[in-house]
């Protein structure tokens, strides 16, 4: 077992305008689905018949000053909005052009890393590497590109087991900080010990479920948690979600988190049923690239729970395992 309703993925921001916006040309509808950003922006400006000077004036009136040269560079693909003031101006530009909210923002590619971020990202493994290949091809159906540009400051996972020692519910909470402008989603994943129907994924608070890949033959689920809005550099967000098994929960012998980047504080907690207390229980830590994990015996408390806490952990696998 490890952490991240197999519900159908919500669509990208709607590309057909509502009645109060007026119809969009079919070619623009398609560009807002496929991009690239610069071509879609140019088509949207042409569809509304506004000059760059008029757009500059409208943006200034809305409190988002942007030069004509910048607008020209955006629509020619020479530059793209990255900083917080530019992303705010882009959101205003979508309203001026009478486009659905987020239609252009969704087409932006991740900004190129630079400055101090290069030091932070150096040596940080990709999500597939951290999972040691156990996700197979599940990540091809989601967008994990922001994983190396979001730092997890705090992570807490709670696994609840039933009387048969099977997974009932897994609660997760992450505190994330953006190391650049633009992150709008975070990919989480789950894999059972054995092939098993995937649990139902639910979120609360500041994110919603995006695209989901569910492979019950392998007991794998990968999903995007989409933020309410793109983050600016240094901005933080709290992500909270649960996995709930509604059919054939798998027997569990371990609870693990896969840390893609350094984490200041990580808590893994297991709540055993009074009718199913393990014979032994250990905490383990396997830094990325290390040959073997370190282990330490854990005591199951009087409330039938056990937990482990890691501080300033590097990219690694960290958790609890037990024997029945």
Secondary structure as GFF3:
##gff-version 3
##sequence-region A 1 324
A	DSSP	alpha_helix	26	34	.	.	.	ID=ss1
A	DSSP	alpha_helix	37	48	.	.	.	ID=ss2
A	DSSP	alpha_helix	52	61	.	.	.	ID=ss3
A	DSSP	alpha_helix	68	75	.	.	.	ID=ss4
A	DSSP	alpha_helix	84	96	.	.	.	ID=ss5
A	DSSP	three_ten_helix	105	107	.	.	.	ID=ss6
A	DSSP	alpha_helix	116	121	.	.	.	ID=ss7
A	DSSP	alpha_helix	127	130	.	.	.	ID=ss8
A	DSSP	three_ten_helix	138	141	.	.	.	ID=ss9
A	DSSP	three_ten_helix	145	149	.	.	.	ID=ss10
A	DSSP	beta_strand	150	161	.	.	.	ID=ss11
A	DSSP	beta_strand	167	178	.	.	.	ID=ss12
A	DSSP	beta_strand	185	191	.	.	.	ID=ss13
A	DSSP	beta_strand	200	205	.	.	.	ID=ss14
A	DSSP	beta_strand	207	215	.	.	.	ID=ss15
A	DSSP	beta_strand	220	227	.	.	.	ID=ss16
A	DSSP	beta_strand	236	244	.	.	.	ID=ss17
A	DSSP	beta_strand	254	259	.	.	.	ID=ss18
A	DSSP	beta_strand	263	271	.	.	.	ID=ss19
A	DSSP	beta_strand	280	287	.	.	.	ID=ss20
A	DSSP	beta_strand	294	297	.	.	.	ID=ss21
A	DSSP	beta_strand	305	313	.	.	.	ID=ss22
A	DSSP	beta_strand	316	323	.	.	.	ID=ss23
###
